[in-house]
Amino acid sequence: MEVRIKEHPILGEVKKGRLVKFTHDGQVLEGYEGEPIAVALKAAGVLVHRYTEKKHSPRGVFCAIGRCTDCVMIVNGEPNIRTCVTPLKEGMTVDTQYGTSDEPFVKELKEAK
């Protein structure tokens, strides 16, 4: 059973666009053009959008109206994009955000040694 948002409190009625491809951390996924990126990710089973800088805690969708920053990701190379209110487009590149970077924290740990 497919569950998708039909009406968003900020974006209004979400019309189901055409099926498009986008990448998430290098993996090709599909979603419907115009739906929030976070919705397409959730439908694909992706629940973690970023990791906090201090504690490296995973975060995902929380408020779903663009007020918090739990769903921010790196979209087309730009960090801190709120995926819950950003419409999906064909060919987007969406990467997990680590603090303010797309580089996992393992790199920081190696540099600290």
C-alpha positions as CSV (number, residue, x, y, z in Angstrom):
1,M,0.0,0.0,0.0
2,E,1.5,3.3,-1.1
3,V,1.1,6.2,1.4
4,R,1.8,9.7,0.2
5,I,0.9,13.2,1.3
6,K,-2.1,14.5,-0.6
7,E,-2.3,17.9,1.1
8,H,0.5,19.6,2.9
9,P,-0.1,22.4,5.5
10,I,2.4,24.7,3.8
11,L,2.6,23.5,0.2
12,G,-1.2,23.0,-0.1
13,E,-2.6,20.3,-2.4
14,V,0.2,18.1,-3.7
15,K,-0.6,16.9,-7.2
16,K,1.0,13.7,-8.2
17,G,3.4,14.5,-11.0
18,R,5.2,12.2,-13.4
19,L,7.5,9.5,-12.0
20,V,11.1,10.9,-12.0
21,K,14.5,9.5,-11.1
22,F,16.8,11.2,-8.5
23,T,19.8,10.0,-6.6
24,H,20.2,9.6,-2.8
25,D,23.8,9.0,-1.7
26,G,24.6,7.7,-5.1
27,Q,21.7,5.3,-5.4
28,V,19.0,5.9,-8.0
29,L,15.5,6.2,-6.6
30,E,12.1,7.3,-8.0
31,G,9.5,9.7,-6.8
32,Y,6.8,11.9,-8.1
33,E,7.7,15.3,-9.5
34,G,6.5,18.1,-7.2
35,E,6.1,16.0,-4.1
36,P,8.4,17.0,-1.2
37,I,11.8,15.3,-1.4
38,A,11.2,13.9,2.1
39,V,8.0,12.1,0.9
40,A,9.9,10.4,-1.9
41,L,12.7,9.4,0.4
42,K,10.2,8.0,3.0
43,A,8.4,6.0,0.2
44,A,11.8,4.6,-0.7
45,G,12.5,3.6,2.9
46,V,15.0,6.4,3.7
47,L,14.3,7.7,7.2
48,V,17.6,9.3,8.1
49,H,18.3,12.6,6.4
50,R,21.2,14.0,8.5
51,Y,23.5,13.4,11.5
52,T,24.0,16.1,14.1
53,E,27.5,17.6,14.3
54,K,28.0,17.3,18.1
55,K,26.6,13.9,18.9
56,H,26.3,12.4,15.4
57,S,22.7,11.5,16.1
58,P,20.5,10.6,13.2
59,R,17.6,12.9,12.3
60,G,14.7,12.7,9.9
61,V,11.4,14.4,9.3
62,F,10.0,15.9,12.5
63,C,7.7,18.9,11.8
64,A,7.2,18.4,8.0
65,I,6.4,22.1,7.6
66,G,9.9,23.6,7.3
67,R,10.1,25.1,10.8
68,C,12.8,22.7,12.3
69,T,16.0,21.6,10.7
70,D,15.7,17.8,11.2
71,C,15.1,17.0,7.6
72,V,17.9,19.2,6.1
73,M,20.0,17.5,3.4
74,I,22.5,18.4,0.7
75,V,20.5,18.9,-2.5
76,N,22.3,19.5,-5.7
77,G,25.5,20.3,-3.7
78,E,23.8,22.9,-1.5
79,P,23.6,22.1,2.3
80,N,20.8,22.8,4.7
81,I,17.9,22.3,2.3
82,R,14.6,21.5,4.1
83,T,13.5,18.4,2.2
84,C,10.0,18.5,3.7
85,V,9.1,21.6,1.8
86,T,11.4,21.3,-1.3
87,P,9.7,19.8,-4.4
88,L,11.3,16.9,-6.1
89,K,12.6,17.4,-9.6
90,E,14.0,15.0,-12.2
91,G,17.7,14.3,-11.8
92,M,18.1,15.9,-8.3
93,T,21.1,14.7,-6.2
94,V,20.2,14.3,-2.6
95,D,22.9,13.4,-0.1
96,T,22.8,12.7,3.6
97,Q,24.2,15.7,5.6
98,Y,26.8,15.2,8.3
99,G,26.9,18.3,10.4
100,T,27.1,20.8,7.4
101,S,28.9,18.4,5.1
102,D,28.3,15.4,2.9
103,E,31.4,13.7,4.2
104,P,30.7,11.1,7.0
105,F,32.1,11.9,10.4
106,V,34.6,9.0,10.0
107,K,36.8,11.5,8.0
108,E,36.8,13.9,10.9
109,L,37.8,11.2,13.4
110,K,40.7,10.2,11.2
111,E,41.9,13.8,10.9
112,A,41.7,14.2,14.7
113,K,44.2,11.4,15.3
